[in-house]
Structures are given as C-alpha cells and as structure tokens.
C-alpha cells in the first residue's frame, strides 16, 4: 500500500510528494497518525517524541538498527526490513549491497565513516548531519578558519537560521516542521546571484552578504540578523 506525504523545501522553493510503501496489515495503524519526512524517513510523534515508521512497524525501541534491504528509506514493507543487533552487522549489509566495498566516506567534523550508496557524494554526514562533511574540522593549516565557497556559505546560512528558529521556539525539529501553535518561518533564504554574490532575505529585508565566508563569521551574521528580527516583533 502507498501513503503520500508532502514536504516543502525552503532552499529550493518547491514542494515534493513522497510515497511511503507499507503492508496492508499495518494500514489501520499508519493512517491513524500524521506523518512527516525527517532526514529521508517517515516519522510521527509518540508521546511527544519523533519515532520512525520502520521502527514502529518492527516494534524496536532499543539500540538495534533497522536496515532497508533495497536501500529505499520509504519502503517500509516488512519483507524489506531487517533488524540488526549491532552497527557492525548493519554496515555488513551495506558492504554486501555494494559488492564488498570498504568504507569510502569519512566526516572530517565528527569522524564517522560510511559507505556511499550512490556514485555521487552524499549531501550530508549521516551521523552529525553536517552538510559540509568534506570540509576540514579545524579549518586550514595555521589555525585559520577555512573560507567556504559561495555555495557552501549559502547552505550554511540557511542551515544555521533553521537551527536558531527551532531553538528560539523551544521545539524539537519534528514538532517545528509539522507547524506547532507558535510556529513561524523566519528562516533566512540565501541565493547566489549571477554575479556570484550571496543575496540573503527574511521575506522582508534583503541584503548582499559581503562578510568573511568562514563558519564563525557566518554564524554570527545569522544570529545577529535573527535576534534583531525577533526584537522588532
């Protein structure tokens, strides 16, 4: 059976529809709950805590890992789910799927290692969720922070503004994405212009970011902008 869930991507200004597969025997349980897409998985709240559909279906709430045999995070048919008792066992499934490949990705921020599922590089580290997982954790040699590219800076601005909005409201990410009672959308949008400049807007005010493209400088820029915005409300 198929369940369709919509999600709006602010960075790309588009709405996507995700199709979640599940067995007929789980239909009543699944259709009674609201579902959202978080990090590629179908999730809902149970007692105020976000829980993934595949873990609820397999009734696993401990350290064990649920592996999707076909690599599709939204295929939650029981025949596609396998319970792994350890991270080592889980990695063995991925290694087998990729023909015995060794770990070929490592996050320089948290040190997590994993196997790529596709030929292209992943958009973020699956452990710490950093979109800049290939960047050096401590900047360039000599202790100086690394200057990011325009694309990295734009992504980092939007990532930081989303995190600060969630913290400002005191929500868990899943609650905020589903639109709680005090939900707002003050996230900043960063667009790279044809001239290579980074245009930042909150929906009202717009300016060109001309500061340093290091992570600390961009983080301060986003924090100052949002704090000023919230003081005006």
C-alpha positions as CSV (number, residue, x, y, z in Angstrom):
1,X,0.0,0.0,0.0
2,X,1.1,3.6,-0.6
3,X,0.9,6.7,1.7
4,X,1.7,10.1,0.2
5,X,3.4,12.8,2.4
6,X,4.1,16.3,1.2
7,X,7.2,18.3,2.3
8,X,8.2,21.9,1.4
9,X,11.9,22.6,0.7
10,X,12.6,26.2,1.5
11,X,16.1,26.2,0.0
12,X,14.7,25.1,-3.4
13,X,11.3,26.8,-3.1
14,X,9.4,23.7,-4.1
15,X,7.1,21.1,-2.6
16,X,7.7,17.4,-3.0
17,X,5.4,14.4,-2.6
18,X,7.0,11.3,-1.0
19,X,5.4,7.9,-1.5
20,X,5.7,5.6,1.5
21,X,5.2,1.8,1.0
22,X,3.8,-0.4,3.7
23,X,1.9,-3.7,4.2
24,X,-1.8,-3.9,4.3
25,X,-1.7,-5.3,7.8
26,X,-0.2,-2.0,9.1
27,X,-2.8,0.2,7.3
28,X,-5.0,1.0,10.2
29,X,-2.1,1.9,12.5
30,X,-0.4,4.1,9.9
31,X,-3.5,6.0,8.6
32,X,-4.5,7.0,12.2
33,X,-1.3,9.1,12.6
34,X,0.1,12.3,10.9
35,X,3.4,11.6,9.2
36,X,6.2,13.8,8.1
37,X,9.6,13.2,6.3
38,X,12.6,13.8,8.5
39,X,16.1,13.0,7.1
40,X,14.5,10.8,4.5
41,X,12.5,8.7,6.9
42,X,8.7,8.7,7.6
43,X,8.2,9.8,11.2
44,X,5.4,10.6,13.6
45,X,5.3,11.7,17.2
46,X,4.7,9.2,20.0
47,X,4.3,10.7,23.5
48,X,5.9,13.9,22.1
49,X,9.0,12.1,20.8
50,X,9.6,11.7,17.0
51,X,9.6,8.0,16.0
52,X,10.3,6.5,12.6
53,X,7.7,4.3,10.8
54,X,10.0,1.4,10.2
55,X,10.9,1.2,13.9
56,X,7.3,1.3,15.0
57,X,6.4,-1.4,12.5
58,X,9.1,-3.7,13.7
59,X,8.5,-2.7,17.3
60,X,12.1,-1.8,18.0
61,X,12.8,0.9,20.6
62,X,16.3,0.0,21.8
63,X,19.8,0.2,20.3
64,X,19.1,-2.2,17.5
65,X,19.1,-0.8,13.9
66,X,16.5,-1.4,11.2
67,X,18.0,-2.0,7.7
68,X,16.1,-1.3,4.5
69,X,17.2,-4.1,2.1
70,X,16.6,-2.2,-1.1
71,X,18.1,1.0,0.2
72,X,14.8,2.9,0.0
73,X,14.2,4.6,3.3
74,X,10.5,4.9,2.5
75,X,9.9,1.2,1.6
76,X,8.6,0.0,5.0
77,X,7.2,-3.3,3.9
78,X,8.1,-5.9,6.5
79,X,9.8,-8.0,3.8
80,X,12.2,-5.1,3.2
81,X,13.1,-4.5,6.9
82,X,15.8,-6.4,8.8
83,X,16.7,-6.0,12.4
84,X,20.5,-5.6,13.0
85,X,21.7,-6.2,16.5
86,X,24.8,-4.0,16.1
87,X,26.3,-1.3,13.9
88,X,28.9,-3.8,12.6
89,X,26.1,-6.1,11.4
90,X,24.3,-3.1,9.8
91,X,27.5,-2.0,7.9
92,X,27.9,-5.5,6.7
93,X,24.6,-5.3,4.8
94,X,25.7,-2.1,3.1
95,X,29.0,-3.6,2.2
96,X,27.3,-6.6,0.7
97,X,25.0,-4.4,-1.3
98,X,27.9,-2.5,-2.8
99,X,29.8,-5.6,-3.8
100,X,32.2,-5.7,-0.8
101,X,33.3,-2.1,-1.0
102,X,35.2,-0.7,2.0
103,X,34.2,2.5,3.8
104,X,34.8,5.2,1.3
105,X,33.5,8.3,3.2
106,X,34.6,9.9,6.4
107,X,33.3,13.1,8.0
108,X,36.0,15.5,9.0
109,X,33.8,17.0,11.6
110,X,32.7,14.0,13.7
111,X,34.9,11.2,12.3
112,X,32.0,9.0,11.2
113,X,32.8,6.6,8.4
114,X,30.3,5.1,6.0
115,X,29.8,3.6,2.5
116,X,28.2,5.7,-0.2
117,X,25.0,4.2,-1.6
118,X,25.3,6.0,-4.9
119,X,28.1,7.2,-7.2
120,X,27.6,10.8,-6.2
121,X,28.8,12.3,-2.9
122,X,26.1,12.4,-0.1
123,X,24.7,15.9,0.8
124,X,25.4,15.5,4.5
125,X,27.1,13.2,7.1
126,X,24.5,10.6,8.2
127,X,25.8,10.9,11.8
128,X,26.2,14.6,12.7
129,X,24.1,15.8,9.7
130,X,26.7,18.3,8.6
131,X,26.3,19.4,5.0
132,X,30.0,20.4,4.9
133,X,31.2,16.9,5.9
134,X,34.1,17.1,3.5
135,X,35.4,20.4,5.0
136,X,38.3,20.2,7.5
137,X,37.0,20.1,11.0
138,X,39.6,22.7,12.4
139,X,40.0,24.8,9.3
140,X,43.1,25.3,7.2
141,X,46.7,24.9,8.4
142,X,47.9,27.5,10.8
143,X,44.6,27.5,12.8
144,X,42.8,29.9,10.4
145,X,39.2,29.0,9.6
146,X,38.7,27.9,6.1
147,X,36.9,30.2,3.7
148,X,33.8,28.5,2.3
149,X,32.7,28.7,-1.3
150,X,29.6,30.7,-2.2
151,X,27.5,27.5,-2.4
152,X,28.7,26.3,1.0
153,X,28.1,29.7,2.5
154,X,24.6,29.9,1.2
155,X,23.8,26.4,2.5
156,X,25.3,27.2,5.9
157,X,23.3,30.4,6.3
158,X,20.0,28.6,5.7
159,X,21.1,25.7,7.9
160,X,22.0,28.0,10.8
161,X,18.9,30.1,10.5
162,X,16.7,26.9,10.7
163,X,18.5,25.7,13.8
164,X,18.2,29.0,15.6
165,X,14.5,29.3,14.7
166,X,13.9,25.9,16.2
167,X,15.9,26.8,19.4
168,X,14.1,30.1,19.7
169,X,10.7,28.4,19.8
170,X,11.9,25.7,22.1
171,X,10.7,22.9,19.8
172,X,12.1,19.6,18.7
173,X,12.8,19.7,14.9
174,X,9.9,17.3,14.2
175,X,7.4,19.5,16.1
176,X,8.6,22.6,14.3
177,X,8.4,21.0,10.9
178,X,4.8,20.0,11.5
179,X,3.9,23.5,12.5
180,X,3.3,23.9,16.2
181,X,1.0,26.6,17.7
182,X,3.8,29.2,17.8
183,X,5.3,28.1,14.5
184,X,6.9,30.8,12.4
185,X,9.0,30.8,9.3
186,X,11.8,33.4,10.0
187,X,14.4,31.2,8.3
188,X,16.7,33.1,6.0
189,X,16.9,32.3,2.4
190,X,20.3,32.6,0.7
191,X,20.5,32.9,-3.1
192,X,23.7,33.1,-5.3
193,X,23.2,35.8,-7.9
194,X,24.5,35.7,-11.5
195,X,27.4,37.9,-10.3
196,X,28.4,35.3,-7.7
197,X,27.1,37.4,-4.7
198,X,25.1,35.9,-1.9
199,X,21.7,37.6,-1.5
200,X,20.1,37.0,1.9
201,X,16.5,37.7,2.7
202,X,14.0,37.0,5.5
203,X,11.0,37.7,3.3
204,X,11.0,41.4,4.1
205,X,14.6,42.8,4.3
206,X,17.2,41.8,1.7
207,X,20.9,42.4,1.7
208,X,24.1,41.1,0.0
209,X,26.4,39.2,2.3
210,X,29.9,40.7,2.0
211,X,31.5,39.4,5.2
212,X,34.0,36.7,5.7
213,X,33.0,33.3,4.5
214,X,34.3,31.4,7.5
215,X,31.9,29.4,9.6
216,X,32.2,31.5,12.8
217,X,31.7,34.8,10.8
218,X,28.6,33.5,9.0
219,X,27.2,32.0,12.3
220,X,27.5,35.5,13.9
221,X,25.9,37.1,10.9
222,X,22.8,34.8,11.0
223,X,22.5,35.1,14.8
224,X,22.6,38.9,14.8
225,X,20.1,39.1,12.0
226,X,17.5,36.8,13.6
227,X,17.9,38.4,17.1
228,X,17.3,41.9,15.6
229,X,14.3,40.5,13.8
230,X,12.8,38.9,16.9
231,X,13.3,42.1,18.9
232,X,11.3,44.1,16.4
233,X,8.2,41.8,16.8
